[in-house]
């Protein structure tokens, strides 16, 4: 099943996508796609509803992030072998983890804002995992049982803040608008092989990233198990799992970064697409 959230920013309602691709309003059956409502058993109950009996959402309605603001928004760095190669970095022995700010989450088609005085804002198409129930010290073999579903993430990054300002990567990862999620939360039963999904990103209509989750260094189940050794994952938490090659930082001979007026289009096989316009900083 594909679940969505729709409506004005801050007032989104839950919905599902019917067999014809139309959005149906679920708000009479669940208050939001958040917390305990994301338990796989609860999502399975919602999937059994007669979609045709649910109110039809008007075409053109804004799509919000496919889950409500998460408690934890955890990211994995240098998790694609071909991306590590383009940056000249060694293959990590263990997953590199950092935080994105939960309040950078936004809809998949909302504008992305360049931070004040930024000249190195970059793009990263990524597969995101949405946790469906509390996970702590889980075994890799059981890890997918804790997943509500998967979605597309654009891990927008400010490279100067990330690498040139000292300290943690999170400085360049959590600026407002830096976490588009969606359009859909796709349940695990609809994803045949999460480790073999085509993923891509275009800037101004030009293909810059063209990869696959098959080149991930650490797979989805391993990441959930690994992260759960260090912290408790709760329902609604998001893990974004790294990006394939083709980021602006890796462009040769000169890195290329986003500027106001640029557009980004990105997607992952079976998980939908995003479209963002880049805008200048505004207070």
N, C-alpha and C positions, 0 to 999 in steps of 0.2 A: 504494500500500500504506500501511496505517496501522500504525506500530510503537509499542510501549508499553514501559514498565518497571514492574514490579509487585513487591510484597513489602514487608517492613518497611524503614523508613527506614535508609539506610546499607547495606542488603543486598539491593537491588533486582536482579531478573533481567530480561533482555530478553524481549520477546514481540511477537507480531503479532496483529492483529485479523482473524479469518476472515470469510468471506462472511456468516455468520449473526450477526456482531457479538460473538462469543466471543473471549476472549483465549487464545492458544496460546503455550506455553513454547518459547522459542528458545534456551535456554541450552546445549543440546547442539551448537548450530551457531555460536554467537557468544558471547563472554564478556560483552559489554555493548554498549550503544549509545553508543559513545564513540570518540574518536580515529579511527584509520584504518578502523575498522569502519563509519564513517558515509560512506565514499566511495560516491558514487552507484552505482558498479559493484558494490560489495559488497552494498548494499541491494537492487539488482536481482537478485543471486544468491539472497538470502534470500527475496525475493518469489516465486521460482519453486519453492520448497519446497511439498510437498503439505501444506497446512495441516491437513487432517484427520488426518494421521499424527502431528502434534505433540501433546504432552500438553496437556490442557485445564486451564486455571487455574480454581480454584474461584470461583464468583460471590461477590462481596463482598470479594475480596482488594484490599488497598490499592493504589492506583495512584500511582507515584512520578513525578517529573519525567521527561519523555519522552526526555531525554538526561542523561547523567551530568554531574557538575559541570564547567562549561566553564572553559577557561583564560581567556578573555575574555568578559565580559558587557557589551556595548556598547549604549547606548540613544541614541535620536534625539529631541531635544526640539522642540516646536512644529512638528511635521511634518504637521499637518492644517490646512488653511486655515481651516476653521470653528472649530477649537479655538483657533488663534491669535486669531481674531476675538473669541471669548468672553473671552479673557484681556486683550484690548486690546493685544496685542503685534503689532509689524509682521511681515510675512512675511519669514522669514530669506532672505538672499541665498545662503547656503550652509548645509548641514546643521549643526545644533547637536548636538554629541556630548558624551556624558558616560559614566562607568562606573557600573555596578551591581556590587556585590560578588558574586563567583562563589558564595560560600557562603550567599547569600540565596536561592538556587534551592531550590525544594521542590515537592512534589506538588501537583496541581491542586485537590485537595480538602482539603488540610491546613489547619489553623487559621492565621490571620494574627494576629500578636501586635503590639499597639500598643506602641511604645517607651516606656520609662520617662518619665513626666511629659509625654508628647506630648498635644497637644490639636488637632493639625491633620493627622491621618493621612487620606490620600485614596486614591481608586481610579483606575485607568486600564486599560481593556481595550486590548490591543495585539496586532498581528500580529508574531510573532517568526520570524526566519530562522535556521536552523541550518546552519552551514557544513559541507561534506562533505569538502573537501580544501583544501590550502594555496592561499591566494589573496593575491598581492602584485602591485600595479600591473596589475590585470586591466582589460580594456576592458569598457565597459557592455554591448556586444553579446554578450560571452561570459560575463557575470557569473552567469547562472542555471546554467551548467554546474558551478559550484562549490557549489551548494546541495544539502544532503542532504534538506531538507524544511522545512515550515512548521509552526508550532504557535501556540496561544493563550498569551499572557502577560498577567498582571495586574501592571502596573508600579506596585506600591504605593509611595506617596510620602508623606514627612512634610514638609509645606509650610513650616513654620517653619524646620526644619533646612535645607531647600533654598534658601530665599530670604531668610531673616532673620538668618542666622548668619555671613554673610560667606563669601567664597571660592566653591568649586565646588558645583554642584548635587548632586554625589555624596553630600554629607552627608545628604541626605534621601532617598536612593534605595537604599541598600544595607543597611538594618537587617535583622536576622534575620527570615525569612519573607516578605521583600518581593519575591520573585521566583517565584511559582507558574508552572510551565510544563506544558503538556499539556492534555488527557490524551494526545493522540496526536502523534507525529511523522508528518506526512502528506507523502509523497513528491511531487515536483513534477508528476509525470504525472497525479496525481489532482486537481490544482488547475487548473481550466480557465482562469481569469483572475485572477491574484493581485491585480490592481489593480481588482477589482470584487467584493469580498466584503463581505457584510453583517456588522456587528459590533455587539454590544450588551452592556450591563451593567445589572443590577438591584441595588438596595440595599433589603433588607427587602421584597422582592417588588415594588418600584416601579421602573419603567424610568427610568433616568437618562441612559444613553448609548445612542444609536441612530444609528449612522453607517455609513460604508462606506470601504473602502480606496481608493475612487475619488477621495476628496478629499485624499489624500496629496499634499504639495507635491513631495517627492522620492520617486520610485518605488523599488521593491525593487532592480532591476538597477542603477540609478544609485547607490543607497546602498552596495551592495557594492563597486562600482568606486571610488567616492569614498573610502570608509574604507580600502580597500586601497592608496591612495596614501600613507597616513600610517603604517600598521602592517601587519604580516603577519597575516592571518587564518588560523587553523589549524582542522583538522577538529574539530568539537565546539564551536567558538565560537558564541555566540549574539548576534544583533543584534535588538533590539526597536525597532519602527519608528515609534512615536508613537501618539497617541490622538485619537479624535474628540471633539466637544464633549460636555459633560454631567458634567465632573468636579466634585467638591464645591467646590473653590476658585472655580469660575466661577458658582456658584449666586447668583441675585439674589432679593431685595436683600441677603441674608446668606449667606455661604459655609456649607456643611454638611460636617462631617467625621465620620469613623467613631468609634464608641464600642464598648466591650465589649458583646457580645450581638448586634450587628448581623450580618447575613449578606450576602454578595455572590454573585450568580449571573451568569455572563458566558459569552460564546461568540462564535465566528466561523464563518460559513457554511462547512461542510465540514470544519472543524477540531476540532469537538467543543465541550464545555462544561466549565466549572469551577464549583465551589461551595465557598465558604469561610465559616467562622464566625470572627468577630473576637473575640479574647480579650485580657484585660488583660496588662500586662507581668508576667513572672515570671522571676526570676533563674535 
